[in-house]
Amino acid sequence: MPAAGIGENLYLAENASTLSYTVDLTIGGDSWSYAETTMLRMREFDEPFPHTDHNTLHRVA
């Protein structure tokens, strides 16, 4: 078994895999944003599914 990677524990290493990953970055002025989708396969589910996340970070100093 390969070693667990960043953000991965033994359970995930044995029961899940990442099929694809996309990220869009928007950078400008005093902020930047990201929107990402990770397509996952997990033993508990019959079909792969997407996990999505997005956020905007603003400079405050």
Secondary structure, 3 states (H helix, E strand, C coil): CCCCCCCCCHHHHHHEEEEEEEEEEEEECCEEEEEEEEEEEECCCCCCEEEEEEEEEECCC
